[in-house]
Amino acid sequence: MKRMEEMNLTEKLGQMILTGLPGTEVDEAFAELVREEKIGNVILFQYNQQNAEQLRALCSSLRQMIENETGVTPLIASDEEGGVVSRLPEDMGKMPSAMALATLDDPEVVYEAALWSGQELLGVGINFVLAPVLDINNNLNNPVIGVRSYGMDAETVCKMGRAAICGYRDAGILCAGKHFPGHGDTAVDTHLDFALIQKGRAELKELELQPFEMAIQEQI
Protein backbone atom coordinates (compact mmCIF):
# COMPACT_ATOMS: atom_id res chain seq x y z
CA MET A 1 0.00 0.00 0.00
CA LYS A 2 1.27 3.46 -0.89
CA ARG A 3 2.24 5.60 2.11
CA MET A 4 1.05 9.18 2.54
CA GLU A 5 4.58 10.59 2.41
CA GLU A 6 5.07 8.92 -0.97
CA MET A 7 2.08 10.72 -2.53
CA ASN A 8 2.07 13.93 -4.50
CA LEU A 9 -0.55 16.63 -3.84
CA THR A 10 -3.05 15.29 -6.39
CA GLU A 11 -2.85 11.82 -4.86
CA LYS A 12 -3.34 13.18 -1.34
CA LEU A 13 -6.39 15.18 -2.42
CA GLY A 14 -7.81 12.15 -4.19
CA GLN A 15 -7.73 10.22 -0.92
CA MET A 16 -9.99 12.87 0.64
CA ILE A 17 -12.71 12.54 -2.00
CA LEU A 18 -15.57 10.04 -2.10
CA THR A 19 -17.68 10.23 -5.24
CA GLY A 20 -20.33 8.31 -7.14
CA LEU A 21 -20.70 6.94 -10.64
CA PRO A 22 -23.79 6.97 -12.88
CA GLY A 23 -24.43 3.33 -13.74
CA THR A 24 -24.03 -0.33 -12.82
CA GLU A 25 -20.49 -0.66 -14.14
CA VAL A 26 -17.39 1.50 -14.40
CA ASP A 27 -17.78 3.96 -17.28
CA GLU A 28 -14.99 5.76 -19.11
CA ALA A 29 -15.70 9.13 -17.47
CA PHE A 30 -15.29 7.64 -14.00
CA ALA A 31 -12.17 5.71 -15.04
CA GLU A 32 -10.66 8.94 -16.37
CA LEU A 33 -11.47 10.69 -13.08
CA VAL A 34 -9.51 8.02 -11.22
CA ARG A 35 -6.62 8.09 -13.71
CA GLU A 36 -6.31 11.87 -13.88
CA GLU A 37 -7.41 13.03 -10.41
CA LYS A 38 -6.51 9.88 -8.43
CA ILE A 39 -9.96 9.76 -6.80
CA GLY A 40 -9.61 7.20 -4.02
CA ASN A 41 -13.11 6.35 -2.76
CA VAL A 42 -16.61 5.58 -4.07
CA ILE A 43 -20.19 5.72 -2.79
CA LEU A 44 -22.78 3.41 -4.34
CA PHE A 45 -26.46 4.32 -4.55
CA GLN A 46 -29.52 2.24 -5.37
CA TYR A 47 -29.20 2.84 -9.12
CA ASN A 48 -25.71 1.29 -9.02
CA GLN A 49 -27.00 -1.98 -7.54
CA GLN A 50 -29.07 -4.39 -9.67
CA ASN A 51 -28.38 -7.71 -7.94
CA ALA A 52 -25.76 -9.32 -5.74
CA GLU A 53 -23.74 -10.76 -8.63
CA GLN A 54 -23.57 -7.45 -10.49
CA LEU A 55 -22.76 -5.55 -7.29
CA ARG A 56 -19.94 -7.93 -6.42
CA ALA A 57 -18.47 -7.53 -9.92
CA LEU A 58 -18.75 -3.73 -9.75
CA CYS A 59 -17.02 -3.53 -6.35
CA SER A 60 -14.26 -5.85 -7.58
CA SER A 61 -13.60 -3.76 -10.68
CA LEU A 62 -13.67 -0.52 -8.67
CA ARG A 63 -11.23 -1.86 -6.12
CA GLN A 64 -8.82 -3.22 -8.73
CA MET A 65 -8.87 -0.06 -10.85
CA ILE A 66 -8.45 2.35 -7.92
CA GLU A 67 -5.71 0.26 -6.30
CA ASN A 68 -3.83 0.15 -9.62
CA GLU A 69 -4.06 3.93 -10.07
CA THR A 70 -3.55 5.11 -6.47
CA GLY A 71 -1.73 2.30 -4.67
CA VAL A 72 -4.38 2.41 -1.91
CA THR A 73 -7.42 0.20 -1.24
CA PRO A 74 -10.53 2.37 -1.76
CA LEU A 75 -13.39 2.95 0.61
CA ILE A 76 -16.48 1.60 -1.15
CA ALA A 77 -19.42 3.04 0.77
CA SER A 78 -23.18 2.54 0.98
CA ASP A 79 -26.01 4.24 2.89
CA GLU A 80 -27.26 0.88 4.15
CA GLU A 81 -28.98 1.95 7.38
CA GLY A 82 -31.78 -0.59 7.08
CA GLY A 83 -35.50 0.16 7.09
CA VAL A 84 -36.47 3.04 4.80
CA VAL A 85 -32.84 3.84 3.91
CA SER A 86 -31.63 0.74 2.12
CA ARG A 87 -29.61 0.62 -1.10
CA LEU A 88 -29.02 -3.11 -1.47
CA PRO A 89 -30.67 -4.97 -4.37
CA GLU A 90 -33.81 -7.03 -3.85
CA ASP A 91 -32.00 -10.39 -3.88
CA MET A 92 -30.06 -9.42 -0.75
CA GLY A 93 -31.43 -9.24 2.78
CA LYS A 94 -32.21 -5.93 4.49
CA MET A 95 -31.98 -4.94 8.13
CA PRO A 96 -35.04 -3.46 9.94
CA SER A 97 -35.01 0.23 10.83
CA ALA A 98 -33.20 1.54 13.89
CA MET A 99 -36.49 2.35 15.62
CA ALA A 100 -37.91 -1.12 14.95
CA LEU A 101 -34.81 -2.77 16.41
CA ALA A 102 -34.74 -0.44 19.42
CA THR A 103 -38.35 -1.23 20.37
CA LEU A 104 -37.12 -4.67 21.51
CA ASP A 105 -34.96 -2.86 24.11
CA ASP A 106 -32.14 -5.36 23.64
CA PRO A 107 -28.71 -4.10 22.49
CA GLU A 108 -27.79 -7.68 21.55
CA VAL A 109 -30.47 -7.61 18.84
CA VAL A 110 -29.02 -4.39 17.43
CA TYR A 111 -25.52 -5.89 17.57
CA GLU A 112 -26.59 -9.04 15.72
CA ALA A 113 -28.42 -7.02 13.06
CA ALA A 114 -25.38 -4.80 12.44
CA LEU A 115 -23.06 -7.82 12.41
CA TRP A 116 -25.25 -9.56 9.83
CA SER A 117 -25.67 -6.42 7.71
CA GLY A 118 -21.92 -5.74 7.79
CA GLN A 119 -21.19 -9.28 6.66
CA GLU A 120 -23.70 -8.92 3.80
CA LEU A 121 -22.03 -5.71 2.65
CA LEU A 122 -18.51 -7.05 2.96
CA GLY A 123 -19.54 -10.15 1.05
CA VAL A 124 -20.16 -8.09 -2.09
CA GLY A 125 -17.15 -5.80 -1.59
CA ILE A 126 -18.62 -2.81 0.27
CA ASN A 127 -16.24 -2.01 3.15
CA PHE A 128 -17.72 1.23 4.56
CA VAL A 129 -21.31 1.66 5.76
CA LEU A 130 -22.71 5.15 6.35
CA ALA A 131 -24.47 4.11 9.55
CA PRO A 132 -25.49 4.02 12.35
CA VAL A 133 -27.73 7.06 12.69
CA LEU A 134 -26.89 8.71 16.01
CA ASP A 135 -29.48 11.46 15.85
CA ILE A 136 -31.93 11.74 18.76
CA ASN A 137 -35.48 11.82 17.46
CA ASN A 138 -36.67 14.57 19.80
CA ASN A 139 -38.72 16.64 17.34
CA LEU A 140 -41.96 15.00 16.19
CA ASN A 141 -42.14 17.45 13.27
CA ASN A 142 -38.87 16.12 11.86
CA PRO A 143 -39.59 14.94 8.29
CA VAL A 144 -36.36 13.08 7.64
CA ILE A 145 -35.09 11.24 10.76
CA GLY A 146 -38.06 9.51 12.43
CA VAL A 147 -37.70 5.71 12.27
CA ARG A 148 -34.03 6.09 11.30
CA SER A 149 -33.25 6.99 14.94
CA TYR A 150 -32.89 4.55 17.84
CA GLY A 151 -34.92 6.74 20.14
CA MET A 152 -36.02 10.03 21.69
CA ASP A 153 -33.38 10.24 24.44
CA ALA A 154 -29.59 10.21 24.55
CA GLU A 155 -29.33 7.13 26.76
CA THR A 156 -31.22 4.90 24.32
CA VAL A 157 -29.40 6.21 21.26
CA CYS A 158 -26.02 5.76 22.97
CA LYS A 159 -26.84 2.23 24.13
CA MET A 160 -28.16 1.02 20.78
CA GLY A 161 -25.67 3.01 18.74
CA ARG A 162 -22.76 1.44 20.63
CA ALA A 163 -24.18 -2.03 19.96
CA ALA A 164 -24.41 -1.26 16.23
CA ILE A 165 -20.85 0.07 16.11
CA CYS A 166 -19.60 -3.10 17.78
CA GLY A 167 -21.57 -5.25 15.33
CA TYR A 168 -20.13 -3.51 12.28
CA ARG A 169 -16.64 -3.67 13.78
CA ASP A 170 -16.89 -7.41 14.39
CA ALA A 171 -18.12 -7.86 10.82
CA GLY A 172 -14.88 -6.25 9.64
CA ILE A 173 -16.50 -3.18 8.10
CA LEU A 174 -15.93 0.53 8.75
CA CYS A 175 -18.90 2.65 9.82
CA ALA A 176 -19.74 6.34 10.22
CA GLY A 177 -22.08 7.79 12.86
CA LYS A 178 -24.35 10.48 11.48
CA HIS A 179 -25.53 13.24 11.21
CA PHE A 180 -23.07 15.27 13.29
CA PRO A 181 -23.71 17.46 15.22
CA GLY A 182 -27.31 16.18 15.34
CA HIS A 183 -30.27 16.29 12.94
CA GLY A 184 -33.00 15.13 15.31
CA ASP A 185 -34.32 18.48 16.52
CA THR A 186 -35.11 19.96 13.12
CA ALA A 187 -38.35 20.41 11.17
CA VAL A 188 -36.60 20.60 7.80
CA ASP A 189 -35.41 17.95 5.35
CA THR A 190 -31.86 19.10 4.63
CA HIS A 191 -31.94 17.34 1.27
CA LEU A 192 -34.32 20.12 0.28
CA ASP A 193 -33.59 23.16 2.45
CA PHE A 194 -31.34 24.62 5.14
CA ALA A 195 -31.94 23.68 8.78
CA LEU A 196 -30.79 25.81 11.70
CA ILE A 197 -30.66 24.60 15.31
CA GLN A 198 -30.30 27.54 17.68
CA LYS A 199 -28.68 25.91 20.69
CA GLY A 200 -25.56 26.75 22.62
CA ARG A 201 -22.66 24.42 23.35
CA ALA A 202 -23.98 23.49 26.80
CA GLU A 203 -27.40 22.49 25.42
CA LEU A 204 -25.81 20.42 22.66
CA LYS A 205 -23.59 18.60 25.17
CA GLU A 206 -26.64 17.72 27.28
CA LEU A 207 -28.32 15.90 24.38
CA GLU A 208 -27.28 15.96 20.72
CA LEU A 209 -23.54 15.49 21.19
CA GLN A 210 -23.70 12.59 23.64
CA PRO A 211 -24.06 9.82 21.01
CA PHE A 212 -21.18 11.30 19.01
CA GLU A 213 -19.00 11.46 22.12
CA MET A 214 -19.81 7.78 22.65
CA ALA A 215 -18.84 7.04 19.05
CA ILE A 216 -15.50 8.80 19.52
CA GLN A 217 -14.87 6.71 22.64
CA GLU A 218 -15.60 3.63 20.53
CA GLN A 219 -12.99 4.88 18.02
CA ILE A 220 -15.53 4.87 15.19
Secondary structure, DSSP 8 states (H G I E B T S, - for coil): ---GGG--HHHHHHTT-EE--SSSS--HHHHHHHHHH---EEEE-GGG-S-HHHHHHHHHHHHHHHHHHHSS--EEEE---BTTB--S-TTS-----HHHHHTT--HHHHHHHHHHHHHHHHHHT--EE---B------TT-SSSGGGSS-SSHHHHHHHHHHHHHHHHHHT-EE--BSTT--TT-SS-TTTS-------HHHHHHTTTHHHHHHHHTT-
